[in-house]
Amino acid sequence: MNTRVHSDSPTILLRVSDGSFHMHRAFNDFTQATKSAEAYAGAGFQVAMMSATGRFLMSFDARRQRAAV
């Protein structure tokens, strides 16, 4: 009998969008999902973080980071 408590499904989903196109990324680690969301936002994307059940957790606004020349 299998008595696993942990689910194999991802715990955090990111919905990354540029306004006309969106993609999803899945993570099992909240810290890594947050770092990834911040990186996407820094690259100019809107990011919504959701639980695996679809509950909205937080959003990250798009912001362009200037590159040093």
MARGU-315629 format. One record per atom (N, C-alpha, C, O, CB): residue in three letters; chain; x, y, z. Coordinates in Angstrom, 3 decimals. Glycine has a CB too. Layout:
REC,ALA,A,X,Y,Z
...
//
This chain:
REC,MET,A,0.832,-1.174,0.000
REC,MET,A,0.000,0.000,0.000
REC,MET,A,0.881,1.244,0.000
REC,MET,A,1.824,1.343,0.785
REC,MET,A,-0.949,-0.006,1.206
REC,ASN,A,0.575,2.182,-0.873
REC,ASN,A,1.342,3.413,-0.999
REC,ASN,A,0.716,4.481,-0.116
REC,ASN,A,-0.450,4.830,-0.301
REC,ASN,A,1.404,3.883,-2.473
REC,THR,A,1.475,5.006,0.843
REC,THR,A,0.955,6.016,1.772
REC,THR,A,1.734,7.319,1.648
REC,THR,A,2.078,7.939,2.655
REC,THR,A,1.018,5.502,3.220
REC,ARG,A,2.009,7.731,0.425
REC,ARG,A,2.763,8.971,0.217
REC,ARG,A,1.918,10.175,0.608
REC,ARG,A,0.737,10.259,0.271
REC,ARG,A,3.221,9.094,-1.251
REC,VAL,A,2.533,11.091,1.315
REC,VAL,A,1.868,12.325,1.709
REC,VAL,A,2.140,13.418,0.681
REC,VAL,A,1.283,14.267,0.437
REC,VAL,A,2.334,12.771,3.110
REC,HIS,A,3.315,13.403,0.084
REC,HIS,A,3.733,14.428,-0.868
REC,HIS,A,3.179,14.121,-2.255
REC,HIS,A,3.219,12.977,-2.709
REC,HIS,A,5.269,14.531,-0.915
REC,SER,A,2.671,15.135,-2.913
REC,SER,A,2.161,15.010,-4.269
REC,SER,A,3.292,15.195,-5.271
REC,SER,A,4.238,15.935,-5.002
REC,SER,A,1.041,16.030,-4.524
REC,ASP,A,3.211,14.535,-6.420
REC,ASP,A,4.190,14.708,-7.480
REC,ASP,A,3.905,15.958,-8.310
REC,ASP,A,4.738,16.353,-9.126
REC,ASP,A,4.212,13.481,-8.375
REC,SER,A,2.763,16.576,-8.121
REC,SER,A,2.420,17.749,-8.910
REC,SER,A,3.228,18.956,-8.437
REC,SER,A,3.609,19.030,-7.269
REC,SER,A,0.911,18.040,-8.820
REC,PRO,A,3.487,19.900,-9.340
REC,PRO,A,4.224,21.101,-8.946
REC,PRO,A,3.421,21.924,-7.948
REC,PRO,A,2.191,21.926,-7.982
REC,PRO,A,4.566,21.950,-10.176
REC,THR,A,4.113,22.611,-7.072
REC,THR,A,3.416,23.397,-6.056
REC,THR,A,3.210,24.849,-6.481
REC,THR,A,2.290,25.505,-5.993
REC,THR,A,4.187,23.352,-4.754
REC,ILE,A,4.045,25.360,-7.378
REC,ILE,A,3.961,26.748,-7.805
REC,ILE,A,3.948,26.810,-9.332
REC,ILE,A,4.770,26.173,-9.992
REC,ILE,A,5.140,27.576,-7.229
REC,LEU,A,3.013,27.578,-9.887
REC,LEU,A,2.960,27.805,-11.326
REC,LEU,A,3.169,29.287,-11.599
REC,LEU,A,2.605,30.139,-10.912
REC,LEU,A,1.611,27.315,-11.923
REC,LEU,A,3.981,29.591,-12.607
REC,LEU,A,4.156,30.970,-13.046
REC,LEU,A,3.487,31.123,-14.401
REC,LEU,A,3.688,30.308,-15.301
REC,LEU,A,5.665,31.361,-13.116
REC,ARG,A,2.692,32.174,-14.536
REC,ARG,A,2.116,32.529,-15.835
REC,ARG,A,2.850,33.780,-16.279
REC,ARG,A,2.671,34.852,-15.701
REC,ARG,A,0.538,32.758,-15.761
REC,VAL,A,3.681,33.641,-17.311
REC,VAL,A,4.539,34.707,-17.792
REC,VAL,A,3.949,35.246,-19.092
REC,VAL,A,3.663,34.482,-20.014
REC,VAL,A,6.002,34.205,-17.998
REC,SER,A,3.768,36.570,-19.163
REC,SER,A,3.112,37.149,-20.327
REC,SER,A,3.800,38.427,-20.782
REC,SER,A,4.311,39.196,-19.969
REC,SER,A,1.655,37.427,-20.021
REC,ASP,A,3.805,38.645,-22.105
REC,ASP,A,4.287,39.916,-22.660
REC,ASP,A,3.126,40.748,-23.194
REC,ASP,A,3.351,41.773,-23.837
REC,ASP,A,5.315,39.662,-23.781
REC,GLY,A,1.914,40.332,-22.943
REC,GLY,A,0.730,41.046,-23.400
REC,GLY,A,0.040,40.374,-24.568
REC,GLY,A,-1.182,40.463,-24.691
REC,GLY,A,1.096,42.437,-23.779
REC,SER,A,0.782,39.711,-25.421
REC,SER,A,0.184,39.024,-26.562
REC,SER,A,0.420,37.514,-26.525
REC,SER,A,-0.257,36.758,-27.220
REC,SER,A,0.735,39.593,-27.850
REC,PHE,A,1.358,37.093,-25.731
REC,PHE,A,1.721,35.680,-25.631
REC,PHE,A,1.963,35.352,-24.168
REC,PHE,A,2.493,36.179,-23.427
REC,PHE,A,2.982,35.351,-26.493
REC,HIS,A,1.576,34.146,-23.743
REC,HIS,A,1.900,33.748,-22.372
REC,HIS,A,2.383,32.310,-22.343
REC,HIS,A,2.065,31.504,-23.218
REC,HIS,A,0.682,33.918,-21.449
REC,MET,A,3.156,32.015,-21.319
REC,MET,A,3.665,30.657,-21.114
REC,MET,A,3.591,30.348,-19.633
REC,MET,A,3.460,31.249,-18.804
REC,MET,A,5.129,30.501,-21.648
REC,HIS,A,3.676,29.080,-19.310
REC,HIS,A,3.634,28.634,-17.918
REC,HIS,A,4.942,27.943,-17.567
REC,HIS,A,5.542,27.250,-18.390
REC,HIS,A,2.433,27.684,-17.675
REC,ARG,A,5.364,28.144,-16.342
REC,ARG,A,6.522,27.456,-15.781
REC,ARG,A,6.098,26.870,-14.443
REC,ARG,A,5.365,27.514,-13.693
REC,ARG,A,7.753,28.423,-15.620
REC,ALA,A,6.546,25.664,-14.133
REC,ALA,A,6.166,24.978,-12.895
REC,ALA,A,7.398,24.752,-12.025
REC,ALA,A,8.478,24.434,-12.522
REC,ALA,A,5.467,23.630,-13.205
REC,PHE,A,7.212,24.922,-10.708
REC,PHE,A,8.296,24.757,-9.742
REC,PHE,A,7.793,24.003,-8.517
REC,PHE,A,6.633,24.136,-8.128
REC,PHE,A,8.876,26.128,-9.330
REC,ASN,A,8.662,23.222,-7.922
REC,ASN,A,8.352,22.557,-6.662
REC,ASN,A,8.900,23.328,-5.471
REC,ASN,A,8.567,23.025,-4.326
REC,ASN,A,8.907,21.145,-6.662
REC,ASP,A,9.734,24.316,-5.735
REC,ASP,A,10.384,25.088,-4.682
REC,ASP,A,9.924,26.550,-4.762
REC,ASP,A,10.099,27.198,-5.794
REC,ASP,A,11.934,24.989,-4.802
REC,PHE,A,9.340,27.066,-3.682
REC,PHE,A,8.798,28.423,-3.664
REC,PHE,A,9.890,29.463,-3.879
REC,PHE,A,9.684,30.429,-4.614
REC,PHE,A,8.081,28.688,-2.346
REC,THR,A,11.040,29.283,-3.253
REC,THR,A,12.137,30.241,-3.383
REC,THR,A,12.617,30.329,-4.819
REC,THR,A,12.849,31.425,-5.329
REC,THR,A,13.297,29.854,-2.468
REC,GLN,A,12.767,29.198,-5.471
REC,GLN,A,13.214,29.196,-6.871
REC,GLN,A,12.148,29.817,-7.775
REC,GLN,A,12.483,30.529,-8.722
REC,GLN,A,13.537,27.752,-7.338
REC,ALA,A,10.886,29.561,-7.498
REC,ALA,A,9.801,30.156,-8.284
REC,ALA,A,9.814,31.673,-8.143
REC,ALA,A,9.608,32.386,-9.125
REC,ALA,A,8.435,29.590,-7.842
REC,THR,A,10.052,32.172,-6.938
REC,THR,A,10.100,33.615,-6.697
REC,THR,A,11.272,34.247,-7.434
REC,THR,A,11.113,35.296,-8.058
REC,THR,A,10.201,33.907,-5.194
REC,LYS,A,12.441,33.630,-7.372
REC,LYS,A,13.615,34.156,-8.078
REC,LYS,A,13.368,34.190,-9.586
REC,LYS,A,13.735,35.153,-10.259
REC,LYS,A,14.863,33.304,-7.763
REC,SER,A,12.754,33.148,-10.104
REC,SER,A,12.457,33.092,-11.529
REC,SER,A,11.441,34.167,-11.914
REC,SER,A,11.596,34.821,-12.946
REC,SER,A,11.932,31.703,-11.912
REC,ALA,A,10.413,34.354,-11.102
REC,ALA,A,9.398,35.374,-11.371
REC,ALA,A,10.029,36.756,-11.382
REC,ALA,A,9.708,37.570,-12.247
REC,ALA,A,8.268,35.312,-10.326
REC,GLU,A,10.917,37.038,-10.442
REC,GLU,A,11.600,38.328,-10.394
REC,GLU,A,12.483,38.532,-11.623
REC,GLU,A,12.576,39.643,-12.145
REC,GLU,A,12.439,38.439,-9.119
REC,ALA,A,13.131,37.466,-12.086
REC,ALA,A,13.970,37.565,-13.280
REC,ALA,A,13.125,37.843,-14.520
REC,ALA,A,13.495,38.685,-15.339
REC,ALA,A,14.782,36.276,-13.472
REC,TYR,A,11.997,37.150,-14.672
REC,TYR,A,11.107,37.414,-15.804
REC,TYR,A,10.578,38.843,-15.757
REC,TYR,A,10.523,39.513,-16.789
REC,TYR,A,9.939,36.418,-15.812
REC,ALA,A,10.188,39.317,-14.578
REC,ALA,A,9.694,40.684,-14.439
REC,ALA,A,10.795,41.682,-14.796
REC,ALA,A,10.526,42.697,-15.440
REC,ALA,A,9.183,40.935,-13.001
REC,GLY,A,12.018,41.402,-14.387
REC,GLY,A,13.145,42.259,-14.720
REC,GLY,A,13.425,42.316,-16.213
REC,GLY,A,13.993,43.290,-16.707
REC,GLY,A,14.367,41.789,-13.999
REC,ALA,A,13.029,41.274,-16.928
REC,ALA,A,13.212,41.231,-18.380
REC,ALA,A,12.035,41.859,-19.126
REC,ALA,A,12.023,41.893,-20.356
REC,ALA,A,13.403,39.791,-18.839
REC,GLY,A,11.040,42.360,-18.375
REC,GLY,A,9.936,43.063,-19.011
REC,GLY,A,8.639,42.282,-19.142
REC,GLY,A,7.734,42.717,-19.854
REC,GLY,A,10.354,43.489,-20.337
REC,PHE,A,8.524,41.151,-18.481
REC,PHE,A,7.312,40.334,-18.557
REC,PHE,A,6.423,40.548,-17.337
REC,PHE,A,6.920,40.842,-16.249
REC,PHE,A,7.675,38.854,-18.686
REC,GLN,A,5.122,40.402,-17.511
REC,GLN,A,4.174,40.368,-16.401
REC,GLN,A,4.142,38.924,-15.904
REC,GLN,A,4.097,37.996,-16.710
REC,GLN,A,2.729,40.874,-16.837
REC,VAL,A,4.165,38.728,-14.604
REC,VAL,A,4.196,37.377,-14.049
REC,VAL,A,3.137,37.244,-12.955
REC,VAL,A,3.039,38.081,-12.058
REC,VAL,A,5.604,37.044,-13.490
REC,ALA,A,2.352,36.177,-13.050
REC,ALA,A,1.398,35.829,-11.994
REC,ALA,A,1.851,34.508,-11.386
REC,ALA,A,2.132,33.551,-12.108
REC,ALA,A,-0.079,35.729,-12.548
REC,MET,A,1.921,34.455,-10.068
REC,MET,A,2.300,33.243,-9.361
REC,MET,A,1.040,32.610,-8.778
REC,MET,A,0.257,33.274,-8.098
REC,MET,A,3.348,33.545,-8.244
REC,MET,A,0.851,31.308,-9.054
REC,MET,A,-0.339,30.596,-8.607
REC,MET,A,0.050,29.271,-7.964
REC,MET,A,1.105,28.708,-8.258
REC,MET,A,-1.304,30.360,-9.782
REC,SER,A,-0.816,28.783,-7.085
REC,SER,A,-0.607,27.450,-6.528
REC,SER,A,-1.023,26.429,-7.580
REC,SER,A,-1.636,26.789,-8.585
REC,SER,A,-1.412,27.252,-5.196
REC,ALA,A,-0.699,25.177,-7.359
REC,ALA,A,-1.052,24.124,-8.303
REC,ALA,A,-2.564,23.962,-8.444
REC,ALA,A,-3.038,23.433,-9.449
REC,ALA,A,-0.433,22.812,-7.868
REC,THR,A,-3.318,24.409,-7.451
REC,THR,A,-4.780,24.326,-7.528
REC,THR,A,-5.383,25.517,-8.250
REC,THR,A,-6.598,25.575,-8.441
REC,THR,A,-5.372,24.223,-6.136
REC,GLY,A,-4.538,26.483,-8.661
REC,GLY,A,-5.018,27.638,-9.403
REC,GLY,A,-5.275,28.874,-8.564
REC,GLY,A,-5.730,29.889,-9.090
REC,GLY,A,-6.251,27.279,-10.106
REC,ARG,A,-4.996,28.812,-7.276
REC,ARG,A,-5.201,29.970,-6.399
REC,ARG,A,-4.096,31.001,-6.653
REC,ARG,A,-2.908,30.680,-6.630
REC,ARG,A,-5.218,29.536,-4.895
REC,PHE,A,-4.519,32.244,-6.895
REC,PHE,A,-3.576,33.329,-7.134
REC,PHE,A,-2.787,33.605,-5.855
REC,PHE,A,-3.367,33.720,-4.775
REC,PHE,A,-4.313,34.608,-7.614
REC,LEU,A,-1.456,33.710,-5.981
REC,LEU,A,-0.604,33.989,-4.829
REC,LEU,A,-0.061,35.415,-4.857
REC,LEU,A,-0.188,36.143,-3.872
REC,LEU,A,0.548,32.998,-4.781
REC,MET,A,0.543,35.822,-5.976
REC,MET,A,1.069,37.184,-6.087
REC,MET,A,1.407,37.474,-7.535
REC,MET,A,1.463,36.571,-8.370
REC,MET,A,2.316,37.378,-5.189
REC,SER,A,1.632,38.753,-7.824
REC,SER,A,2.028,39.128,-9.175
REC,SER,A,3.308,39.951,-9.125
REC,SER,A,3.657,40.537,-8.101
REC,SER,A,0.902,39.915,-9.881
REC,PHE,A,3.986,39.976,-10.248
REC,PHE,A,5.219,40.734,-10.404
REC,PHE,A,5.051,41.611,-11.633
REC,PHE,A,4.795,41.102,-12.724
REC,PHE,A,6.473,39.793,-10.533
REC,ASP,A,5.191,42.927,-11.470
REC,ASP,A,5.041,43.852,-12.584
REC,ASP,A,6.281,43.852,-13.452
REC,ASP,A,7.405,43.699,-12.973
REC,ASP,A,4.753,45.258,-12.080
REC,ALA,A,6.046,44.029,-14.744
REC,ALA,A,7.145,44.090,-15.702
REC,ALA,A,7.990,45.334,-15.445
REC,ALA,A,7.461,46.422,-15.217
REC,ALA,A,6.609,44.088,-17.152
REC,ARG,A,9.288,45.160,-15.484
REC,ARG,A,10.206,46.290,-15.374
REC,ARG,A,11.446,45.963,-16.200
REC,ARG,A,12.001,44.868,-16.106
REC,ARG,A,10.579,46.588,-13.874
REC,ARG,A,11.851,46.891,-16.975
REC,ARG,A,13.050,46.709,-17.801
REC,ARG,A,14.257,47.155,-16.995
REC,ARG,A,14.270,48.247,-16.428
REC,ARG,A,12.950,47.510,-19.146
REC,GLN,A,15.270,46.300,-16.949
REC,GLN,A,16.519,46.672,-16.308
REC,GLN,A,17.476,47.166,-17.380
REC,GLN,A,17.611,46.554,-18.440
REC,GLN,A,17.128,45.478,-15.516
REC,ARG,A,18.130,48.267,-17.097
REC,ARG,A,19.065,48.819,-18.072
REC,ARG,A,20.376,48.051,-18.015
REC,ARG,A,20.875,47.698,-16.946
REC,ARG,A,19.306,50.325,-17.817
REC,ALA,A,20.900,47.811,-19.176
REC,ALA,A,22.182,47.130,-19.268
REC,ALA,A,23.305,48.162,-19.251
REC,ALA,A,23.220,49.197,-19.911
REC,ALA,A,22.256,46.257,-20.546
REC,ALA,A,24.332,47.875,-18.507
REC,ALA,A,25.491,48.759,-18.480
REC,ALA,A,26.276,48.582,-19.773
REC,ALA,A,26.508,47.462,-20.229
REC,ALA,A,26.387,48.472,-17.241
REC,VAL,A,26.674,49.691,-20.346
REC,VAL,A,27.411,49.631,-21.623
REC,VAL,A,28.842,50.028,-21.416
REC,VAL,A,29.623,50.040,-22.367
REC,VAL,A,26.768,50.535,-22.682
//
